């Protein structure tokens, strides 16, 4: 049994991050005690060896919720090297780079001044987004405002790096118990914003106008008109009716897809289809029959409206005859900690919203799912977050096909190194259009990594 002794302040916050790292990520037997006489995180092993993590954050703000201020976010992050890290260096959110090893005839002691607990708490709870009120035109916290983006580690799962560093320190201290084993997994997920490309003539006209603005060749415009004609005479599916295509590709690589559908919303960003649509319900039945998964894609205003999410969840459960327990917010709209609490209050099991619009990577600094924390009520929730790593729309106007493959490869290699979950979003509408032609093979390219496990 590992003994963990913590200072007598911010106790709920401290216990939460200990539980995530020790229970959820490593599964190590431990007990936590509070001692008002100590100033640091003391970890004592049964063999008498000891790891001291210097407290570089919570002790400075001992009063309840006192730490929740924008000025408590560091401006500059130092990158450090030591004998226990698994990358070339490691970002230090809180603390400094001193790691000292001491030994005598009786025991070994490591004194680490990188506060991996407070740094992990910062990333996983996203309290940064609560105290920094910057928002974009959709009321989202922008990636460019994040500490990770400003210090060039958004593309690194730094909490996983902290976990490995911590584990290596325990091994050096001759801890001989086994840790939790993870397996690399790929999660193909699909936000269903639209089910029809050509529900009405105006949709076709919009498509043609968009293609002309993008300066596609006239021959491609005629191809679109031909497809529309074939669709109208019943010889071709609507371009957005890609559910069977997606399932066929996922099954080819022994995977199941997660489809997130929308209910009835109240804004111009919603209601492109009805959950009662007969073609949609037919597709829902096919999805269920083939063992793929159905979740919710809450409408534009549901991210901060408990009643709206409840109505939409009930609507989908009734019309699809299935239980709704997971999903992702529309437009990746999210408010910390309110959105998590709303999902908790609606008995949802997991969310997968945590990715930035326009920037792929590790918004939460991790590629494992984990239980989330309400920083205001100071409670760990039953709800779990499965962080989204990559989204198709983040790259369509930025990258070529080869650049996109390089981006996918880099992120998948990062996730595979830690045997984590590569959760990616590929819209059902990101097929069969001139706009997406250059990425036609990317979805299957991502799935193909499942064969490499």
Secondary structure, 3 states (H helix, E strand, C coil): CEEEEECCCCHHHHHHHHHHHHHHHHCCCEEEEECCCCCCEEEECCCCCEEEECCCCHHHHCCCCCCCCHHHCCCCCEEECCCCCCCCCEEECCEEEEEEEEECCCCEEEEEEECHHHHHHHHHHCHHHHHCCCCCCCCCCCHHHCHHHHCCCCCCCHHHHHHHHHHHHHHHCCCCCCCCCCCCEEEEEEECCCCCCCCCHHHHHHHHHHHHHCCCCHHHHHHHHHHHHHHHCCCCCCCCCCHHHHHHHHHHCCCCEEEEECCCCCCCCCCCCCCCCHHHHHHHHHHHHCCCEEEECCCCCHHHCHHHHHHHHHHHHHHHCCCCCEECCHHHCCCCCHHHHHHHHCCCCEECCCCECCECCCCCCCCCCEEEEECCCCEEEEEEECCCCEEHHHCCCCCCHHHHHHHHHHHHHHHHHCCCEEEEECCCCCCCCHHHHHHCCHHHHHHHHHHHC
